[in-house]
C-alpha cells in the first residue's frame, strides 16, 4: 500500500515553488552541487582544494539518482524553483523516515543563484507546513556543522526549531521541529510557522547518493516519550 510519502506535491510560495524534479531541474542541479560553498558547508570536502574543480555536469549515477526521486515512497525530494525565472536553484528533502517514531530528517541545499533572497527560508516554511499537515510526522530533525554560522543564525531565528541535547551548536547533534512547536509558531505568527520565514542553507545527509554523500549528518529523532513505542528506538544512522 502506498505511503503518504509516495505523493509528490507541488508547493507554491510567493518567491519559490517546490516541485518534483523535471529534466531541466536535474540539469540545473549540476552547477549547484559543484559550487564550492555548497561542497564546503555540507562537509563534502575538508579543504579549499577539495571544494573546487567539481564538474557542473552530472555523471550517470547522479542523474539516475534524481530521475528516480519521484519513485521513492519513504522520502520526499523536491526541487526549489525561483518563481521569477522558473529555474531550479536547489533542493529540499525529507528523508530517513521512521514511521514508528513519527519522525524524519530534513535537508535543504541552495546554490549561488538562490542565496540571500529568501528562497531557502520560504522553501523551509513550505516543506514544514506540508510535513506537519499532510504527512504522518510529529518531529522533523536536521543537523548543521558548527562551521556553518549562516545556517545556525537562520535556524535560531526560526521559532519552531530547537537545539539538540546540551544546547550544542548544531554539530553532529540534531536540532528538531515538532508538530506542536510548529503549530504554536503558526498561531503566534512567528518565523517558524506558516505566516513567516524559516531556516535555510545546507542541512544534512545524502544516504546512498551516487554523488558521494554531500551533506551534514542527520540524526533522526523520536517524538515525546509518550509516542515512543517499546523497542522502537535505534542508534543514529551513519551519514553519507
C-alpha angles and dihedrals in degrees: 000000000000116000127226087258090063089074109086108200133195109229118195129200133169095271106014140042121203113207142154111278116275121198089260091051091052091053091049091054090065096077090039093057091044094053110117094221092053090048093048099044093047092051095243091131131028100203138044090247091053092052096055135067098039115150115251089212118087121240116229095264094052092047090051089050091059094041090058099046093097090057095060117105098186102053143032123230118180134175116237106226126192105232091210095060103016086231126136111243101172147326140264122206139190107195145150091054114194105191093185089060098034089233141119141172127258131214133173127182125187126189128212096275092058104042128113093009102095095254094119092047092051092044090054092049092049096049094046090052089052092045095054099038105035106026131063093250134132099171135031118190137191139182127216127186117244090238091063101081093162091063092043092055093047094049092047089056090052103089098206095060122086131189124252126254115318093013092267116174099263096278112143090325114097128238118212147201120205130201089247095052091045092052091046091054090046091055093047094044093233124150097271096062135068094276096063147024127291136192130310148180129063116343118167158312139005100200110197092358113156089217090074105263106291107187147070123281115275118206107196108216140197133255121244117311093262089063097046110103121217109275093002097116120094139172119281111270123247113262118235 
